[in-house]
Amino acid sequence: MVKIGVFICHCGTNIGGVVDIDELVEFSSRLDDVVFATDYKYMCSDPGARVIKEAIEEHELTRVVVTSCSPRMHEPTFQSVIEDAGLNRFCLEMANIREHCSWVHKDKKEEATQKAKELVAMAVRKSKTLEPLKSFQKEVVHDALVIGAGIAGIQASLDLAEAGKKVYLVEREPSIGGRMAQLDKTFPTLDCSSCILTPKMMDVARHPNIELLTYSEVTEVDGSVGDFDVKVKRKPAYVDWDKCNGCGECAQVCRMKGRVEDEFNEGLGKRSAIYVPFQQAVPLKYTIDPNKCLMLLSGRCGESPPCQDVCELGAIDYEQEEEMMELNVGSIIVATGYDMMDPNGMYEYGYDHSPDIITNLEFERLISSSGPTSGEIRRISDGEEVKSVSFILCVGSRDQDLQEYCCRIGCMSALKHAYLLRDHLGDEVDLNICYTDIRSFGKGYEEFYRRIRDGNTTLIRGRPSEINVEKDGSINFNVFDTMTQKLLQVNSDLVVLVPALVPRKDSGELSQILRISEGTDGFFLESHPKLKPADTATDGVFIAGCCQGPKDIPDAVAQASGAASKAMGIISREELESDPMIAWVDEDICVGCGVCIDVCPYSARELNEVTGIAEVDEILCTGCGGCIAACPSNACIHKNMTKQQILRMIDEVI
């Protein structure tokens, strides 16, 4: 005999302030097979758990229906509660009357109460047919994969490696370091960025538990949490890195020397076709650019390639081909960073009208002692002395037509540059910062802002309507200062735009490979914005740093360590308990068409060669439901989510 208990949560006033709880309890108690119904203000609390446990024991309940908020957040909690009371954890059904009812109908209390009744009735109807399921164990692979070797990826890798785990660190560029390697100083302490980053880069290179795979990309991921099969493509560098000692003589004699745009210096400098991204690169090995090398493009470079002639170690190898590697890991951390929004799409800022209108990342390379000008600040157009610099904040960010979010680092970046410019050029330089709102949220940030504000830098609350470039190359713009209520005309030798941070161009492709979601802003979506900021919808895959959203270095490092801790929670185990809420195949109906095999993203299905029927690998199946939607014979069935159960729920309210 089925005995059902219904437990209704007030969720404070989230539910109780809209839905008539007393009426809902009375309604629930009249439903067939319901032998107990009650309510509690916070059912997910410890006292609420005791209410459920005591009711299971006293009324000998065989099924439990919890009516509260999202099962995505609290289902594991209530499953543990009923399991502690001796009931199978899968004999629980939840009705979401917060997100699906009270929150969306807060101004219609009677209608919300009626809808809550229907949701409870549907949950009770389904609970009668719930099948007690049994979890099974699967072995865990103890190695980890980190994708992206900026500061977040480096931190996560070192944390895992220091815990004794093998880490594969994959970076698509020839060197690790990411965006932080391009910075001159860090705010608010003005530490040398390289002085902070380079020792960590060396720690990664020397650590026995880290296998560094630079100039490589992840192309395929199969399997599931605890046991991922990963394919990594290692691109040909056309240099044997086992032989190369990084002497650089090849770059000095390259016929393309000084003719190739230097990406690391944001196009402000030139490099050779054979290069290292920067002098502190790890690994310090040379790479040939296949799109610029004369030998690779045309098959000849004079009588013979000079780089090959000068290399006494014989490291140049034009026959090198890409290599595919197969890795087996238990957990994956994604730390692929960000791109800067291209200001060319915003004509009013004139980014493509003058070389003296640059981005703040370009300015980082201009002011850096390791940059193309060795830190000397000059007009890019003619090399003349700079006497005035203007910073334009929120270029593309906090804009409903472009990026609605705050870039988080723009304000402090401009304040830092203003301080460094004053330090480099003295009090004679005229500095202007046009801002929307100064946001100085981090530790020590407000104090740093006050130092700049109380100095002789002009802060203008407003954004230019348009930046004008005159025929003589001079730059001017009008801006309305909302603080002084004055229209100002500003003339500048150099204009620095601070664009929005945006997801990397390849993030969409990577999200499909990893089967993780993107938010409306294009950044990778966390499982829960407050409680699980490093988790994703795919168990065992975690995110860290700016791939999840704009953040500064301390926050990126903190999230990286958090993601490493999460990954350790998986790969430190010998076995994982697998969720039995998976799909199975009705052998009497299956015709062996193979459609479900083609659509399964986890490679959890194969066709039995003897019976011609699809079989499910219970270890790999995650219960995503793709096979069920695709099966033309209705032979794919989800445990405890069958079509018959769903139809009965619908019948309950029709």
Secondary structure, 3 states (H helix, E strand, C coil): CCCEEEEEECCCCCCCCCCCHHHHHHHHHCCCCEEEEEEECCCCCHHHHHHHHHHHHHHCCCEEEEEECCHHHHHHHHHHHHHHCCCCCCCEEEEECHHHHHCCCCCCHHHHHHHHHHHHHHHHHHHCCCCCCCCEEEECCCCEEEECCCHHHHHHHHHHHHCCCCEEEEECCCCCCHHHHHCCEECCCCEEHHHHHHHHHHHHHHCCCEEEEECEEEEEEEEECCEEEEEEEECCCCECCCCCCCCCHHHHHCCCCCCEECCCCCCCCEECCEECCCCCCCCCCCEECCCCCHHHHHCCCCCCCHHHHHCCCCCECCCCCCEEEEEEECEEEECCCEEECCHHHCHHHCCCCCCCEEEHHHHHHHHCCCCCCCCCCECCCCCCECCEEEEEEEECECCCCCECCCCCCHHHHHHHHHHHHHHHHHHHCEEEEEECCCCCCCCCHHHHHHHHHCCCCEEEECCCCCEEECCCCCEEEEEEECCCCEEEEEEECEEEEEECEEECCCHHHHHHHHCCCECCCCCECCCECCCECCECCCCCEEECHHHCCCCCHHHHHHHHHHHHHHHHHHHCCCEEEECCCCEEECCCCCCCCCHHHHHCCCCCEEECCCCCCEEECCCCCCCCCHHHHHCCCCCEEECCCCHHHHHHHHHHHC
